[in-house]
Amino acid sequence: MESVADMFAALAPADKEKAEQLREKYRKGAERHEKDKDEISEKANELEKEREVAGKRADHFNAGEVVLEIALIICSLTLLTRKKAFWLSGMALGTVGLVVTISGFFIR
């Protein structure tokens, strides 16, 4: 906007009054944007913090999902082998996955 205002000042338009009005309009717009810059920067910083928290939560949820899927596979091995050790280890791993997933809700 400043460059447009400077352009109106540098050029020799046919209608000088109209050019001066446009120049003033763009100059006011540039001043308004300069004032809003700090407010916008603060909002951007807040949104970056929210994005970081959401990313950390997503990491916990994804890790929990992976652990739960592995636990499901291990528990499925019980059907094939009929060994109780697979069932118990799958349940223990499922509990770990559940804890990891739930911990994602407590990240602030």
GROMACS elastic network, one bead per residue, 0.5 to 0.9 nm:
[ bonds ]
;  ai    aj funct       b0    kb
    1     4     6  0.51685   500
    1     5     6  0.62697   500
    1     6     6  0.86333   500
    1    26     6  0.53494   500
    1    27     6  0.67407   500
    1    28     6  0.89159   500
    1    29     6  0.68205   500
    1    30     6  0.55107   500
    2     5     6  0.50383   500
    2     6     6  0.61224   500
    2     7     6  0.85258   500
    2    23     6  0.88261   500
    2    26     6  0.66613   500
    2    27     6  0.60666   500
    2    29     6  0.84941   500
    2    30     6  0.59703   500
    2    31     6  0.88828   500
    3     7     6  0.60416   500
    3     8     6  0.86922   500
    3    26     6  0.88475   500
    4     8     6  0.63458   500
    4     9     6  0.87284   500
    4    22     6  0.89477   500
    4    23     6  0.72797   500
    4    26     6  0.68681   500
    4    27     6  0.85379   500
    5     8     6  0.52487   500
    5     9     6  0.64597   500
    5    10     6  0.88439   500
    5    20     6  0.88156   500
    5    22     6  0.74740   500
    5    24     6  0.71254   500
    5    25     6  0.81328   500
    5    26     6  0.55582   500
    5    27     6  0.59217   500
    6     9     6  0.50288   500
    6    10     6  0.61640   500
    6    11     6  0.86500   500
    6    23     6  0.74921   500
    6    27     6  0.87964   500
    7    10     6  0.51100   500
    7    11     6  0.60415   500
    7    23     6  0.82918   500
    8    11     6  0.55066   500
    8    12     6  0.77572   500
    8    13     6  0.77255   500
    8    19     6  0.60407   500
    8    20     6  0.72126   500
    8    22     6  0.76503   500
    8    23     6  0.57654   500
    9    12     6  0.77207   500
    9    19     6  0.80009   500
    9    20     6  0.76462   500
    9    23     6  0.71165   500
   12    15     6  0.86803   500
   12    16     6  0.75597   500
   12    19     6  0.89239   500
   13    16     6  0.57392   500
   13    18     6  0.87636   500
   13    19     6  0.67017   500
   14    18     6  0.89679   500
   14    19     6  0.84991   500
   15    18     6  0.55311   500
   15    19     6  0.62881   500
   15    20     6  0.87662   500
   16    20     6  0.60603   500
   16    21     6  0.86129   500
   17    20     6  0.51456   500
   17    21     6  0.63151   500
   17    22     6  0.87560   500
   18    21     6  0.51020   500
   18    22     6  0.62834   500
   18    23     6  0.85595   500
   19    22     6  0.51484   500
   19    23     6  0.60353   500
   19    24     6  0.85831   500
   20    24     6  0.60960   500
   20    25     6  0.85104   500
   21    24     6  0.51630   500
   21    25     6  0.61528   500
   21    26     6  0.87515   500
   22    26     6  0.62516   500
   22    27     6  0.85189   500
   23    26     6  0.52994   500
   23    27     6  0.61137   500
   23    28     6  0.86686   500
   24    28     6  0.61240   500
   24    29     6  0.85448   500
   25    28     6  0.52948   500
   25    29     6  0.62940   500
   25    30     6  0.87683   500
   26    30     6  0.61657   500
   26    31     6  0.86524   500
   27    30     6  0.51091   500
   27    31     6  0.63022   500
   27    32     6  0.86766   500
   28    31     6  0.50632   500
   28    32     6  0.61437   500
   28    33     6  0.86330   500
   29    32     6  0.50614   500
   29    33     6  0.62140   500
   29    34     6  0.86145   500
   30    33     6  0.51253   500
   30    34     6  0.62004   500
   30    35     6  0.87621   500
   31    34     6  0.50199   500
   31    35     6  0.63417   500
   31    36     6  0.87203   500
   32    35     6  0.51622   500
   32    36     6  0.62391   500
   32    37     6  0.86405   500
   33    36     6  0.50154   500
   33    37     6  0.60256   500
   34    37     6  0.52234   500
   34    38     6  0.78576   500
   35    38     6  0.66859   500
   35    39     6  0.78251   500
   36    39     6  0.53095   500
   36    40     6  0.61026   500
   36    41     6  0.85366   500
   37    40     6  0.51660   500
   37    41     6  0.60582   500
   37    42     6  0.87102   500
   38    41     6  0.50003   500
   38    42     6  0.62710   500
   38    43     6  0.87245   500
   39    42     6  0.51897   500
   39    43     6  0.63537   500
   39    44     6  0.86531   500
   40    43     6  0.50919   500
   40    44     6  0.61121   500
   40    45     6  0.86633   500
   41    44     6  0.50089   500
   41    45     6  0.62568   500
   41    46     6  0.87356   500
   42    45     6  0.51236   500
   42    46     6  0.63335   500
   42    47     6  0.86958   500
   43    46     6  0.50986   500
   43    47     6  0.61869   500
   43    48     6  0.86068   500
   44    47     6  0.50723   500
   44    48     6  0.61410   500
   44    49     6  0.87099   500
   45    48     6  0.50406   500
   45    49     6  0.63566   500
   45    50     6  0.87537   500
   46    49     6  0.51639   500
   46    50     6  0.63499   500
   46    51     6  0.86779   500
   47    51     6  0.61030   500
   47    52     6  0.86458   500
   48    52     6  0.62507   500
   48    53     6  0.87500   500
   49    52     6  0.51189   500
   49    53     6  0.63587   500
   49    54     6  0.86489   500
   50    53     6  0.51625   500
   50    54     6  0.61340   500
   50    55     6  0.85431   500
   50   108     6  0.89847   500
   51    54     6  0.50361   500
   51    55     6  0.60645   500
   51    56     6  0.86454   500
   52    55     6  0.50247   500
   52    56     6  0.62570   500
   52    57     6  0.86355   500
   53    56     6  0.51248   500
   53    57     6  0.61850   500
   53    58     6  0.85558   500
   53   107     6  0.70115   500
   53   108     6  0.63346   500
   54    57     6  0.50409   500
   54    58     6  0.60552   500
   54    59     6  0.85983   500
   54   107     6  0.87783   500
   54   108     6  0.89191   500
   55    58     6  0.50123   500
   55    59     6  0.62054   500
   55    60     6  0.87727   500
   56    59     6  0.50895   500
   56    60     6  0.64577   500
   56    61     6  0.87572   500
   56   104     6  0.76045   500
   56   107     6  0.74839   500
   57    60     6  0.51766   500
   57    61     6  0.62155   500
   57    62     6  0.85815   500
   57   101     6  0.88306   500
   57   103     6  0.84066   500
   57   105     6  0.69424   500
   57   106     6  0.85160   500
   57   107     6  0.64936   500
   57   108     6  0.87569   500
   58    61     6  0.50241   500
   58    62     6  0.59815   500
   58    63     6  0.84486   500
   58   104     6  0.74049   500
   59    62     6  0.51747   500
   59    63     6  0.60734   500
   59    64     6  0.84926   500
   59   104     6  0.79926   500
   60    63     6  0.51474   500
   60    64     6  0.60230   500
   60    65     6  0.84965   500
   60   100     6  0.61720   500
   60   101     6  0.57888   500
   60   102     6  0.82917   500
   60   103     6  0.70937   500
   60   104     6  0.50914   500
   60   105     6  0.87788   500
   61    64     6  0.50922   500
   61    65     6  0.60911   500
   61    66     6  0.86820   500
   61   100     6  0.72833   500
   61   102     6  0.79022   500
   61   103     6  0.84553   500
   61   104     6  0.60694   500
   61   105     6  0.87971   500
   62    65     6  0.50511   500
   62    66     6  0.62711   500
   62    67     6  0.87207   500
   62   101     6  0.78179   500
   63    66     6  0.51785   500
   63    67     6  0.62793   500
   63    68     6  0.86100   500
   63    97     6  0.75845   500
   63   100     6  0.71068   500
   63   101     6  0.73142   500
   64    67     6  0.51704   500
   64    68     6  0.60814   500
   64    69     6  0.85784   500
   64    94     6  0.89092   500
   64    96     6  0.78934   500
   64    98     6  0.63117   500
   64    99     6  0.76089   500
   64   100     6  0.50588   500
   64   102     6  0.82486   500
   64   104     6  0.88419   500
   65    68     6  0.50842   500
   65    69     6  0.61445   500
   65    70     6  0.86524   500
   65    97     6  0.67747   500
   65    98     6  0.83044   500
   65   100     6  0.87257   500
   65   101     6  0.71243   500
   66    69     6  0.51457   500
   66    70     6  0.62691   500
   66    71     6  0.86045   500
   66    97     6  0.76570   500
   67    70     6  0.51278   500
   67    71     6  0.61454   500
   67    72     6  0.86365   500
   67    93     6  0.68141   500
   67    94     6  0.68100   500
   67    96     6  0.74155   500
   67    98     6  0.83305   500
   67   100     6  0.85599   500
   68    72     6  0.61767   500
   68    73     6  0.87162   500
   68    90     6  0.87831   500
   68    93     6  0.70892   500
   68    94     6  0.51202   500
   68    95     6  0.81330   500
   68    96     6  0.80408   500
   68    97     6  0.50251   500
   68    98     6  0.70834   500
   69    73     6  0.63330   500
   69    74     6  0.87029   500
   69    94     6  0.81912   500
   69    97     6  0.86382   500
   70    73     6  0.50903   500
   70    74     6  0.62376   500
   70    75     6  0.86013   500
   70    90     6  0.78439   500
   70    93     6  0.77981   500
   70    94     6  0.80821   500
   71    74     6  0.50834   500
   71    75     6  0.61104   500
   71    76     6  0.85199   500
   71    89     6  0.77501   500
   71    91     6  0.67266   500
   71    92     6  0.79602   500
   71    93     6  0.53224   500
   71    94     6  0.51023   500
   71    95     6  0.87696   500
   71    97     6  0.80319   500
   72    75     6  0.50740   500
   72    76     6  0.61114   500
   72    77     6  0.87681   500
   72    90     6  0.65585   500
   72    91     6  0.83947   500
   72    93     6  0.88441   500
   72    94     6  0.74160   500
   73    77     6  0.64825   500
   73    90     6  0.77543   500
   74    77     6  0.51845   500
   74    78     6  0.71618   500
   74    86     6  0.59072   500
   74    87     6  0.71188   500
   74    89     6  0.73712   500
   74    90     6  0.51148   500
   74    91     6  0.86955   500
   74    93     6  0.88011   500
   75    78     6  0.54140   500
   75    79     6  0.76737   500
   75    86     6  0.58539   500
   75    88     6  0.79586   500
   75    89     6  0.77361   500
   75    91     6  0.72230   500
   76    79     6  0.56052   500
   76    80     6  0.72464   500
   76    86     6  0.82391   500
   76    87     6  0.80395   500
   76    90     6  0.85529   500
   77    80     6  0.51957   500
   77    81     6  0.61044   500
   77    82     6  0.78707   500
   77    83     6  0.82810   500
   77    86     6  0.64836   500
   77    87     6  0.78943   500
   78    81     6  0.52449   500
   78    83     6  0.56201   500
   78    84     6  0.67634   500
   78    85     6  0.80416   500
   78    86     6  0.55115   500
   78    87     6  0.57346   500
   79    82     6  0.55801   500
   79    83     6  0.81824   500
   80    83     6  0.84273   500
   81    84     6  0.87397   500
   81    86     6  0.84420   500
   82    86     6  0.84412   500
   82    87     6  0.88928   500
   83    86     6  0.59992   500
   83    87     6  0.72244   500
   84    87     6  0.51083   500
   84    88     6  0.62854   500
   84    89     6  0.86280   500
   85    88     6  0.51985   500
   85    89     6  0.60280   500
   85    90     6  0.83680   500
   86    89     6  0.51891   500
   86    90     6  0.58839   500
   86    91     6  0.84540   500
   87    90     6  0.51785   500
   87    91     6  0.61695   500
   87    92     6  0.86591   500
   88    91     6  0.51200   500
   88    92     6  0.61587   500
   88    93     6  0.85754   500
   89    92     6  0.50422   500
   89    93     6  0.60599   500
   89    94     6  0.84035   500
   90    93     6  0.50802   500
   90    94     6  0.59439   500
   90    95     6  0.85510   500
   91    95     6  0.61969   500
   91    96     6  0.87107   500
   92    95     6  0.51162   500
   92    96     6  0.64292   500
   92    97     6  0.87561   500
   93    96     6  0.50074   500
   93    97     6  0.62055   500
   93    98     6  0.85864   500
   94    98     6  0.61001   500
   94    99     6  0.86095   500
   95    98     6  0.50193   500
   95    99     6  0.62183   500
   95   100     6  0.86446   500
   96    99     6  0.51308   500
   96   100     6  0.62103   500
   96   101     6  0.85982   500
   97   100     6  0.51052   500
   97   101     6  0.61103   500
   97   102     6  0.85778   500
   98   101     6  0.50917   500
   98   102     6  0.60856   500
   98   103     6  0.84937   500
   99   102     6  0.51494   500
   99   103     6  0.60277   500
   99   104     6  0.88433   500
  100   103     6  0.51668   500
  100   104     6  0.68189   500
  101   104     6  0.54861   500
  101   105     6  0.76497   500
  102   105     6  0.56126   500
  102   106     6  0.74421   500
  103   106     6  0.53728   500
  103   107     6  0.70004   500
  104   107     6  0.56358   500
  105   108     6  0.82199   500
